[in-house]
Amino acid sequence: TATPAPQRLVFVDPAGSASAEITAYLADFAASNGLVYQGMSVLDNTDGARIVVFNTVPEGLNDLAAGAPQTQFVVIGAVDPGGLANLSVIKSKPEDLAFMAGYLTMLIAWDWRAGGLIPGDTNLGASYANAFENGGRYVCGNCTSSYSPYYYFPLLTAESSAAGAAGWLLQVNALAEYFVKAAYVDPAAALPEVLDALAVNGVTLVGRADTPLPERFVALLGMDALPGLQQLLPQALAGTGGVSVETQVKIVQILDNTVITPGKTTLFDQVSADLAAGIIVPLSVQ
């Protein structure tokens, strides 16, 4: 009788943005439970896959899970399990990340001169800027600068995700007019020409874990999915799914600890925990 092939634990990470902590945990979990660990950018197939973990929500997720009842799926993202018994979700809310991006940017800004280069055509729409502004204002209330030119910060600029360097450079000039000293740069705006212009103006940068040119930033933000994986993977291995857990935003990488100090990190973690627990509402009540 042929020896059956070992079952797989597959981790699909299209942007390669998962932390080393997460990939190490998944590999260790697979090894300790007799599974073969495979990391890939695109899921090849579900043959022999005991568990598939997605670092982002793929297209057609519910159809994929419904068509492979023998596989347990765990996805990190803002999606509903849809009542599927083999689909579990580690909920990462993009509005939470936008809120904490605004919070950290304001926390490190001189004279509250914080800003953001934020696309206006993401799935969040206007809520992206709304959550970012609320995060900044959570630090300082009105956030009025002490010196001229005066403004109620943060100063936000909007462009299309496909605007290109020329469009975003116009927004960099708008930030420079008000002497913005700390800015959050969405990955869509993190183009070499844009980052160069911000550097010339002496702007300290905060970004996301999946940003291009991460070495140009002082801190990168992401979702802390590890506790959720530690909770859900043993259940998935036992064949139990259909579970949702909350996750919270964390500073996944600090590239300048003279700017992102331990005290600021502690404050960030406290606010992020309250946000994940629902104590803080990231979007304004309309």
C-alpha positions as CSV (number, residue, x, y, z in Angstrom):
1,T,0.0,0.0,0.0
2,A,1.4,3.4,-1.0
3,T,2.3,5.7,1.9
4,P,-0.1,8.7,1.9
5,A,1.6,12.0,1.5
6,P,1.7,14.2,4.6
7,Q,-1.0,16.8,4.8
8,R,-0.1,20.5,4.3
9,L,-0.4,23.7,6.2
10,V,-0.3,26.4,3.5
11,F,0.4,30.1,4.2
12,V,-0.6,32.4,1.3
13,D,1.1,35.8,1.6
14,P,0.8,37.7,-1.8
15,A,2.8,40.7,-0.8
16,G,5.3,38.9,1.4
17,S,4.4,41.3,4.2
18,A,4.0,38.8,7.1
19,S,6.3,39.2,10.0
20,A,9.1,36.7,10.7
21,E,7.3,36.0,14.0
22,I,4.2,34.8,12.2
23,T,6.0,32.7,9.6
24,A,8.1,31.1,12.3
25,Y,5.0,30.3,14.4
26,L,3.2,28.7,11.4
27,A,6.3,26.6,10.4
28,D,6.7,25.4,14.0
29,F,3.0,24.6,14.4
30,A,3.1,22.5,11.2
31,A,6.3,20.7,12.2
32,S,4.9,19.8,15.7
33,N,1.7,18.5,14.3
34,G,3.0,16.4,11.4
35,L,2.1,18.8,8.7
36,V,4.3,20.0,5.8
37,Y,4.6,23.8,5.8
38,Q,4.4,25.6,2.5
39,G,4.6,29.4,2.1
40,M,3.5,30.8,-1.3
41,S,2.2,34.0,-2.9
42,V,-0.7,32.4,-4.7
43,L,-2.6,29.3,-3.6
44,D,-1.9,26.5,-6.1
45,N,-4.6,24.1,-5.1
46,T,-6.2,22.6,-1.9
47,D,-5.1,19.0,-2.6
48,G,-3.8,17.6,0.7
49,A,-4.2,20.9,2.5
50,R,-5.4,20.4,6.0
51,I,-5.2,24.1,6.8
52,V,-4.8,27.2,4.5
53,V,-4.0,30.5,6.1
54,F,-4.5,33.7,4.0
55,N,-2.6,36.9,5.1
56,T,-5.1,39.0,3.0
57,V,-8.6,38.3,1.8
58,P,-8.5,36.6,-1.6
59,E,-11.1,37.0,-4.3
60,G,-13.8,34.4,-4.1
61,L,-12.9,33.3,-0.6
62,N,-16.4,32.0,0.3
63,D,-16.7,30.0,-2.9
64,L,-13.2,28.6,-2.4
65,A,-14.0,27.4,1.2
66,A,-17.4,26.0,0.1
67,G,-15.7,24.0,-2.7
68,A,-13.0,22.5,-0.4
69,P,-14.9,21.2,2.7
70,Q,-12.0,19.0,3.7
71,T,-9.8,22.0,4.3
72,Q,-10.0,24.5,7.1
73,F,-9.4,28.1,6.0
74,V,-8.1,30.9,8.3
75,V,-8.1,34.4,6.8
76,I,-6.6,37.6,8.2
77,G,-8.8,40.5,7.1
78,A,-12.1,42.3,7.2
79,V,-14.5,39.6,6.0
80,D,-17.5,37.7,7.3
81,P,-17.2,33.9,7.7
82,G,-20.7,33.6,6.1
83,G,-21.7,30.7,8.2
84,L,-19.1,28.3,6.6
85,A,-18.0,25.7,9.1
86,N,-14.5,25.5,7.6
87,L,-13.8,29.3,7.4
88,S,-12.5,31.3,10.4
89,V,-11.5,34.9,10.4
90,I,-8.9,37.0,12.3
91,K,-10.7,40.3,11.9
92,S,-8.3,43.1,10.9
93,K,-10.2,46.4,10.4
94,P,-8.7,48.8,8.0
95,E,-10.3,51.7,9.9
96,D,-8.4,50.7,13.0
97,L,-5.1,50.8,11.2
98,A,-6.0,54.2,9.8
99,F,-6.9,55.5,13.3
100,M,-3.6,54.2,14.8
101,A,-1.6,55.6,11.8
102,G,-3.1,59.0,12.6
103,Y,-2.4,58.5,16.3
104,L,1.3,57.6,15.9
105,T,1.9,60.3,13.3
106,M,0.5,63.0,15.6
107,L,2.4,61.5,18.6
108,I,5.8,62.1,16.9
109,A,4.9,65.4,15.1
110,W,6.6,68.7,16.2
111,D,4.0,71.4,17.0
112,W,1.2,68.9,16.0
113,R,2.3,69.4,12.4
114,A,1.2,65.9,11.2
115,G,-0.2,65.1,7.8
116,G,-1.1,62.2,5.5
117,L,-0.9,61.2,1.9
118,I,-4.0,59.1,1.6
119,P,-5.8,57.8,-1.5
120,G,-9.4,58.7,-1.8
121,D,-10.5,55.7,-3.8
122,T,-9.8,52.7,-1.5
123,N,-12.5,50.4,-0.1
124,L,-12.7,52.6,2.9
125,G,-13.4,55.7,0.9
126,A,-13.9,58.8,3.0
127,S,-13.7,56.7,6.1
128,Y,-9.9,56.4,5.6
129,A,-9.3,60.1,6.1
130,N,-12.0,60.2,8.8
131,A,-10.4,57.5,10.9
132,F,-6.9,58.9,10.4
133,E,-8.0,62.4,11.5
134,N,-9.8,60.9,14.6
135,G,-6.6,59.1,15.5
136,G,-4.6,62.2,15.4
137,R,-7.2,64.3,17.3
138,Y,-7.2,61.5,20.0
139,V,-3.7,62.7,20.9
140,C,-4.3,66.4,21.1
141,G,-7.9,67.4,20.6
142,N,-8.0,70.5,18.4
143,C,-4.3,70.1,17.5
144,T,-3.8,73.7,16.7
145,S,-0.2,74.7,15.9
146,S,1.6,77.1,18.2
147,Y,3.4,78.9,15.4
148,S,2.5,80.3,12.0
149,P,1.2,79.1,9.6
150,Y,-1.7,78.0,11.8
151,Y,-3.8,75.0,11.1
152,Y,-6.0,72.4,12.8
153,F,-3.8,69.3,12.2
154,P,-3.6,66.7,10.8
155,L,-3.4,68.0,7.3
156,L,-4.7,65.4,4.9
157,T,-4.3,65.2,1.1
158,A,-6.1,62.9,-1.3
159,E,-5.3,61.6,-4.7
160,S,-6.2,58.6,-6.8
161,S,-4.3,55.4,-6.0
162,A,-3.1,55.5,-9.6
163,A,-2.1,59.2,-9.5
164,G,1.6,58.6,-10.1
165,A,4.5,60.7,-8.8
166,A,3.3,64.0,-10.4
167,G,0.0,63.9,-8.6
168,W,1.4,63.0,-5.2
169,L,4.2,65.6,-5.5
170,L,1.5,68.3,-5.7
171,Q,0.2,67.0,-2.4
172,V,3.7,67.0,-0.9
173,N,3.9,70.7,-1.8
174,A,0.6,71.3,0.0
175,L,2.1,69.6,3.2
176,A,5.2,71.8,2.8
177,E,3.2,75.0,2.8
178,Y,2.2,74.2,6.4
179,F,5.6,72.9,7.5
180,V,4.3,69.4,8.1
181,K,7.0,67.5,10.0
182,A,5.6,64.0,10.3
183,A,3.5,62.2,7.7
184,Y,1.8,58.9,7.1
185,V,2.3,57.7,3.6
186,D,0.0,55.1,2.1
187,P,1.8,52.5,0.0
188,A,0.1,53.9,-3.1
189,A,1.9,57.2,-2.5
190,A,5.3,55.7,-1.5
191,L,7.0,56.4,-4.8
192,P,10.8,57.2,-4.8
193,E,10.2,60.7,-6.1
194,V,7.6,61.4,-3.4
195,L,9.7,60.1,-0.6
196,D,12.7,62.1,-1.8
197,A,10.6,65.3,-1.8
198,L,9.4,64.6,1.7
199,A,13.0,63.9,2.9
200,V,14.1,67.3,1.4
201,N,11.4,68.9,3.5
202,G,12.6,67.1,6.7
203,V,9.4,65.1,7.1
204,T,9.5,62.0,9.4
205,L,7.5,59.1,7.8
206,V,5.2,56.5,9.1
207,G,4.0,53.7,6.8
208,R,2.4,50.3,6.6
209,A,4.2,46.9,6.7
210,D,3.5,46.3,3.0
211,T,5.0,49.7,1.9
212,P,7.6,49.9,-0.8
213,L,11.0,51.2,0.3
214,P,10.4,50.5,4.0
215,E,13.9,51.7,5.0
216,R,12.7,55.3,4.4
217,F,10.3,55.2,7.3
218,V,10.7,55.4,11.1
219,A,7.9,52.9,11.8
220,L,5.8,50.5,10.0
221,L,2.3,49.4,11.1
222,G,0.4,46.2,10.7
223,M,-2.2,44.0,12.4
224,D,-1.1,41.7,15.2
225,A,-2.5,38.5,13.9
226,L,-0.3,36.1,16.0
227,P,-2.7,35.8,19.1
228,G,-5.5,35.1,16.7
229,L,-3.5,32.4,14.9
230,Q,-2.5,30.9,18.2
231,Q,-6.2,30.6,19.2
232,L,-7.6,29.4,15.9
233,L,-5.0,27.0,14.4
234,P,-5.5,24.3,17.1
235,Q,-9.2,24.5,16.5
236,A,-8.7,24.3,12.7
237,L,-6.4,21.3,13.2
238,A,-9.3,19.6,15.1
239,G,-11.7,20.4,12.3
240,T,-13.5,23.2,14.0
241,G,-14.1,26.4,12.0
242,G,-16.6,29.2,11.6
243,V,-14.9,31.2,14.3
244,S,-14.1,35.0,14.4
245,V,-11.6,36.7,16.7
246,E,-10.5,40.3,16.9
247,T,-6.9,41.5,16.3
248,Q,-5.2,44.8,17.0
249,V,-2.8,47.2,15.3
250,K,0.8,47.1,16.3
251,I,4.1,48.7,15.3
252,V,5.6,45.7,13.4
253,Q,8.9,47.4,12.8
254,I,10.7,50.3,14.4
255,L,13.5,51.7,12.2
256,D,14.4,54.7,14.4
257,N,14.1,54.2,18.1
258,T,15.1,57.8,18.8
259,V,11.8,58.8,17.3
260,I,9.6,55.8,18.3
261,T,10.7,55.7,21.9
262,P,9.6,53.0,24.4
263,G,7.2,55.5,26.0
264,K,5.5,56.2,22.7
265,T,5.3,52.5,22.0
266,T,3.6,51.9,25.3
267,L,1.1,54.6,24.7
268,F,0.4,53.2,21.2
269,D,-0.2,49.7,22.5
270,Q,-2.6,50.9,25.2
271,V,-4.7,52.9,22.7
272,S,-4.6,50.0,20.1
273,A,-5.8,47.6,22.7
274,D,-8.7,49.9,23.6
275,L,-9.5,50.3,19.9
276,A,-9.6,46.5,19.4
277,A,-11.8,46.0,22.4
278,G,-14.4,48.5,21.1
279,I,-13.7,51.1,23.8
280,I,-12.7,53.6,21.1
281,V,-14.8,54.1,18.0
282,P,-12.5,54.9,15.1
283,L,-15.1,56.6,12.8
284,S,-17.0,59.8,13.7
285,V,-20.7,59.4,14.5
286,Q,-22.6,60.9,11.7
